[in-house]
Amino acid sequence: MEPVHRFAIVGSGPSGLFAAEALKQALPACRVDVFERLPVPFGLVRYGVAPDHPKLKSTADVLAGIAALPGVRFFGNVTIGRDVQVADLHAAYDAVILACGAQGERPLDIPGADLGNAFGARAFVGWYNGHPDFATLKPDLSCEEAVVFGHGNVALDICRILALPVDTLARTDIAAHALDALADSRISRIRLVGRRGPAQASFTPKELRELAGLDGIAVDVAPADLELGPTCSAELAAGSNPATGKNLELLRKLAERGPGKAGAAIEIRFLLSPNRVHGTRNCERLELVVNRLEGAPFAQRAEPTGDSIEFGCGLLVSAIGFRATAVPGVPFDPRQAIVPNQAGRVIGPDGAVMPGMFVTGWYRRGPSGVIGTNRADASEVVATLVDSLEPPKGGREALPDRLLAPGVRHVSLADWQRLDAIERERGHVTGRPRDKLCAVPEMLARLGDERAITET
Ligand code: NAP
């Protein structure tokens, strides 16, 4: 048989599976092995996308189709850097594509941030989405006031999940433990706070419109917060980011409506930075400094005015950006939190391109863009890869042997399909799209011990 190219992809989220799709399109005969730390695939789509966004969640069906393509194999529950080294992959495959996403986040580095019931978005989002790393988080929702810090789409997701009626959430694939906790939530005021002004907010108009239109949930904005200084007006007049103008239009409409009375109220606040969290065991109050903007158009920074303000805050979620983390054996730029690369080709410590090593998605460019951005990114990286491709190494297939080593229990696509069926069946009973399995030992126990590696 003619030798074919074999590729390894690390990560089975959208960036990894879109890369597999692009490889199969470019080189139909190639073999692609996709490695994933968790026993289940789809990364950000399963664990990041908000459960009340079913259309976006249905990207999982597209990704499942890619994972099932002939010549593509899934190896779940395999940690690269622990069970298998990147160097092993590099030696065994014609090329390796790293698609590990952003596994960490920017910390809220202020006194008191380590008090109970103060979380980063990664943990909080992971909790309500049933991510095994965060399934036991147990946030206390018995308080009345919550603060979500950050003005991006992740912060909006968190506000919606905290504010939505439980009947609405009960029709989604939200984790059962989160549904139970939110059913008993007493939170009635959520403050969505950002350090800069409305012209700098990074949430998008579609998501803001969705928040503003939630049935029975009042969203308050103070008109004074929407008065723009000359630099912000200049930014707006430049028109380089149409989303800003649309955001402002929506915010002005909200401000005109006046303070709402119905349901859980969301209050959008600008130019405030948390300074200290107060509380005994859990957070209770949040002290914030009032900011003003300084700097040139599009480079305005939040600078403290010297004034401060305090909010009741029984739950604090900080959503100020995810960050990629280093994988052993892979060059990493800690300042930008990305793998140094040139059009997706990994740059080694000596400044030279590392042959056969590629990076895509958030691990390549940082946590920005929508899910579809990763498809375009993957096509670009795969085009670079194809351009630099040598003839197939051929020969041995070293990796699968390693996967049979003691202590490594890999999960195949067929295994995942069994878990998927179990989750859908559990969900069916309660009228939900699925009821997720949220603990790795339970997932593995459901599968038993048989692990056959087969060519597809
Ligand atoms: P993001 O859009 O980059 O927003 C991060 C927010 O954190 C900004 O308000 C930023 O304010 C603030 N921030 C950053 N560093 C800070 C610091 N040191 N101190 C205080 N505030 C700080 O990130 P994200 O919300 O995590 O979203 C990540 C990506 O996923 C985005 O591209 C987003 O659009 C996408 N996403 C899309 C959807 C959707 O389509 N429905 C849902 C969720 C996420 P400054 O501007 O002042 O830095």
Boltz pocket constraint, residues with backbone or C-beta under 6 A from the ligand:
constraints:
  - pocket:
      binder: B
      contacts: [[A, 48], [A, 106], [A, 107], [A, 149], [A, 150], [A, 151], [A, 152], [A, 153], [A, 154], [A, 155], [A, 157], [A, 194], [A, 195], [A, 196], [A, 200], [A, 201], [A, 202], [A, 203], [A, 204], [A, 207], [A, 319], [A, 320], [A, 321], [A, 322], [A, 367], [A, 368], [A, 369], [A, 370]]
      max_distance: 6.0
